[in-house]
Structures are given as C-alpha cells and as structure tokens.
Amino acid sequence: MKICLDTNVVLDALLENRPPRAMKLWDMLRDLGTKPRMPAHAVTTIHYLLSKKHGKAKALDETKRLLQRVIVLPVSSKVVSAAAERGWEDFEDAVVLHAVIAARCDWLVTRDERFVRDCKDLLKPTVLSPDEAIFALQQRLWLRQV
C-alpha cells in the first residue's frame, strides 16, 4: 500500500511537541512494513522550518534521518502544470495532490481539513485525516492477527 503523508503530518512527528497520534501513525506504518511517501518539495520546506527552530546542523541531521524513513515522490513539471490547471487557492495542496496521483498512491494523509474536503470526490487517492488513517490501519493490523 502506498501512503503519502502531507507536510503537516511529517512535521507533527519531527517537532518537539509531537502529538501522540503523529507518532502512532509512524509506528503503525512501520509495523505494517509500509514506508511512507512525501513529495520532494516537502523535504525542503521541512528542512527550512527545522533550521529556523533548531539551527542548520540539527536540521540537516533530521532531514537525513527523515530521508531514510520515507520514499520521496518526484515533483515534475507535469505535476506542477496539472496543479496549476486545478486552479485551487492553495497551490501547494494541488502540487501535493498531483504528485500523489502521479505516483499512484492509495492514500494521502493530511491534517488540513479543507484539503480533505476538496478531495472528497476523488476515487484515488483516498484523502484521510491522521485519525481516519490510524483507524483504517488499526483495522488492517487487526485483520493480520485474525
């Protein structure tokens, strides 16, 4: 199963005030043997935000650790063009969506409620909140045990 995490979900797991659900989601993905995905542009955004909070050296170390735990999705000119054609107010959300579509991901997990609403009519990917993803993953883990 291909699961992409939006930038906000990845940041939840990396920042000091880690919400328990963020860590639970990462743990569940690991337990299922699923390496999460994230768009390439999110890596630079995360590095920038971490460097502002922790300094460049620690941000680089955290970024390197992150890259060992995720699969980075390409953000090509085709992806960016498709995002621009979508005409959404939040261009970055459209880029994420089209990177996920191009990579044929099954799920996109985001904390952005508007993003979830904007994608409700899509067949793929399924766009879920972290809580919805955790619930669905719990069901998968339970089925493995039965």
N, C-alpha and C positions, 0 to 999 in steps of 0.2 A: 504494500500500500504506500502510495506517495502522498506525504503530508507536508504542506508548506506552512511555515509559521510567518506571520506578518511581523514587521519590525517591532511593534509594540509588545508582542508576546515574547520575542527574544530578549528585549530589554528588561522585561519583568524578571527574567531568570538571571540576568547579569548584574543588575543593580543591587546595592546593599540591602535595600528593604524589599527583599524577594517575597512576593505573595506566595503563600503555600501552594495555591493552585498552579502557579507557574512551575514550581519545582516538581509538583506531582505530574504535570503533563510531560515534562522531560523524562522523568523516571519511568512513566508508563510507555513512552515511545521506546526507551532503551529496553525495557522488559519484553516488548513485542519484537525487538530486533529491527525496528524501523528508524532509520536515520532521517531526521527532519531536513527539509529543504528551506532555503530562503533565497530571495532574489539578490543578484550581485550588488545592486545599488544599496541594499540594506546594510551590507558589510561596511561600506564607507561611512554611512550615516551612524551606525553603531560605534565604529571606531572614533569618529569625531565626538560624539556625545560622551563616550568613556574617557577620552583625553581631556575634555573640559572638566570632568568630575575627578579624575584620578591622576592626570598627567600623561604625557605621551608614552613613557616607558611601560607603565602598567596597562595602558590602553592597548599597546601593541601586543603585550603578553596575552591579554584577554582575547584579543582578536585572533591570535594564533591558536589559542585553545578552542575558541569557537569554530574555527575552520576545520579542526579535527573532528568535530561533533556533528557537522552539517554537510549537506550537499548544496553547493552554490548553483543557483539557476542563472543561465545567461540572460542578459537584457540586451537584445539585439535591436538594430534599427527597425526591424519588422515589428518587434514587440512595442517599441516606443511609438511607432506610427499607428499601430492598432489602438494604443491607449489614447492617442490624440484624437483619433476618429470617434472614440466612445463619447467624447465631449463632457466627461464628468467634471464637476467643480474641483474635486480633489484628484489632480493629475497623477500623483504618486500612487494612490489606490488603483487607478486604472493601469498603471505600469505593473504593479504587483499582480493584478488580475491577469493581465495578458502574458506575463512571464510564467504564471502558474498554468494557464491554458496551453501555452506553447510546450511546456514540459509535461503536459498530460497528467498533472497531479489530480489525485482523487479529492483531497480536502485542502482548504485554506482556513487556517485558524487565526482569528483576529479579535482584539478587544474592541475594535471600532464598530459600534452598533449600527451606524449609518452604512458602513461598508457591508455588513451582514444584510441589512435591508435592501441595499442597492443590488445585491446579487441573488435575492430570493428566487428569482425566476429562472436562474441558470440551471441547466441539467448537470453540468460539470464545470468547475469543481463544486463540491458541496462546501459552502462557506459557513463556518461554525464559530461560536464564541468558545473561549477556553473551557468553560463549564460544560458546554454541549459536547466538546471533543473528549473531555475527561469521561463523561458519562458513556459515550459511544465506545471509547477504548476500554472502559471497565467491563462493558458487555462482551467485548472481544476476548479480554483476558479470562473472564468467567467461562466463556464457551470453550476455551482451550483446556480448562480444568475439568470440564464435564466429560 
